[in-house]
Amino acid sequence: MKDYDCVQFLQWALEELADYRTYLEASPGEWRMLDTLCPVTISRFYRDKAVFTALEQQLLPSLIRKAIDHGQNKLKVWSAGCASGEEAYTIALIWKLQLQQYFPGFQLEILATDLDPAMGKRISEACYPYSSIRYLPERWLHQAFLRQHNIYCLKPEYKHPIMFHTQDIRYNQPVDLFDLVLCRNLVFTYFSTKLQHSVTEQINKVMHPGGALVIGCHETLPENVRGFDVWYGPHRIYRKAAYW
Ligand SMILES: C[S@@+](CC[C@H](N)C(=O)[O-])C[C@H]1O[C@@H](n2cnc3c(N)ncnc32)[C@H](O)[C@@H]1O
């Protein structure tokens, strides 16, 4: 394509794009269709090692102790935009392999939600390609997974029960109170600032005071958001403020 043709093409494409955006804003049905066409469902076990190490060594023990002090016998975790359960099962593995032994009688309850209903089946199958599990510590991989050709399936005894709900976080949140919420690589990457504010407010409402919110390593909470204090800044971990 000559330079001149190329500029003309870009002008045409941008005009079409602007028209399409106007159409989108007036057509909820088209939004829904577009949603189904461009989901980004990439996830990995132990994605961002430093975050999961902080969770294992500091956050989870601290949240569990706080829960026990408040008379709770279980910790409630919500993985929002859970993809195929990689994040939820990583928390379950940290619990089963590292922490459970120090907190006898205590339980971990995990809810995973995603816009895509197909994720429920993937979570219950719990079988993953190597690319999904390659960041896991070697020992955990050998202990908790069975290799079947090129697929790695969680052994039944490590398949912690994960409740799955199909849910669009823009419009609905679970009806419960959580001690730990993981909302990574979704709201604070893809949503408009206005929507980020309203979703953050909704997340805050379903958390216990002092509970932890973990967002993606390359994400930030929107400016002037209320109700959260920074807990582990570099890892993008926040704590629900007790009063605000
Ligand atoms: C990039 S993946 C992130 C997965 C995981 N949280 C992580 O960080 O590894 C984004 C997930 O959010 C889901 N998703 C997209 N829009 C959503 C919405 N409006 N409500 C709930 N989930 C959504 C996608 O289906 C996908 O599984």
The ligand as an SDF file (V2000), in Angstrom:
LIG
                    3D

 27 29  0  0  0  0  0  0  0  0999 V2000
   -7.2140  -11.7720   31.9230 C   0  0  0  0  0  0  0  0  0  0  0  0
   -8.2560  -12.8780   32.7770 S   0  0  0  0  0  0  0  0  0  0  0  0
   -7.6080  -12.6960   34.4290 C   0  0  0  0  0  0  0  0  0  0  0  0
   -7.6530  -13.9940   35.1930 C   0  0  0  0  0  0  0  0  0  0  0  0
   -7.0780  -13.9260   36.6040 C   0  0  0  0  0  0  0  0  0  0  0  0
   -7.8210  -13.0070   37.4450 N   0  0  0  0  0  0  0  0  0  0  0  0
   -5.6130  -13.5550   36.5870 C   0  0  0  0  0  0  0  0  0  0  0  0
   -5.2640  -12.4140   36.8760 O   0  0  0  0  0  0  0  0  0  0  0  0
   -4.8050  -14.4340   36.2680 O   0  0  0  0  0  0  0  0  0  0  0  0
   -9.7980  -11.9690   32.8570 C   0  0  0  0  0  0  0  0  0  0  0  0
  -11.0030  -12.8260   33.2330 C   0  0  0  0  0  0  0  0  0  0  0  0
  -12.0940  -11.9600   33.5230 O   0  0  0  0  0  0  0  0  0  0  0  0
  -13.2660  -12.4750   32.9250 C   0  0  0  0  0  0  0  0  0  0  0  0
  -14.1790  -11.3320   32.6920 N   0  0  0  0  0  0  0  0  0  0  0  0
  -14.1730  -10.4560   31.6620 C   0  0  0  0  0  0  0  0  0  0  0  0
  -15.1430   -9.5430   31.8250 N   0  0  0  0  0  0  0  0  0  0  0  0
  -15.7760   -9.8470   33.0030 C   0  0  0  0  0  0  0  0  0  0  0  0
  -16.8590   -9.2740   33.7200 C   0  0  0  0  0  0  0  0  0  0  0  0
  -17.4800   -8.1870   33.2650 N   0  0  0  0  0  0  0  0  0  0  0  0
  -17.2490   -9.8620   34.8780 N   0  0  0  0  0  0  0  0  0  0  0  0
  -16.6170  -10.9660   35.3510 C   0  0  0  0  0  0  0  0  0  0  0  0
  -15.5840  -11.5490   34.7150 N   0  0  0  0  0  0  0  0  0  0  0  0
  -15.1590  -11.0090   33.5580 C   0  0  0  0  0  0  0  0  0  0  0  0
  -12.7850  -13.1400   31.6330 C   0  0  0  0  0  0  0  0  0  0  0  0
  -13.7240  -14.1290   31.1900 O   0  0  0  0  0  0  0  0  0  0  0  0
  -11.4520  -13.7340   32.1100 C   0  0  0  0  0  0  0  0  0  0  0  0
  -11.6210  -15.0470   32.5910 O   0  0  0  0  0  0  0  0  0  0  0  0
  1  2  1  0
  2  3  1  0
  2 10  1  0
  3  4  1  0
  4  5  1  0
  5  6  1  0
  5  7  1  0
  7  8  2  0
  7  9  1  0
 10 11  1  0
 11 12  1  0
 11 26  1  0
 12 13  1  0
 13 14  1  0
 13 24  1  0
 14 15  1  0
 14 23  1  0
 15 16  2  0
 16 17  1  0
 17 18  1  0
 17 23  2  0
 18 19  1  0
 18 20  2  0
 20 21  1  0
 21 22  2  0
 22 23  1  0
 24 25  1  0
 24 26  1  0
 26 27  1  0
M  CHG  2   2   1   9  -1
M  END
$$$$
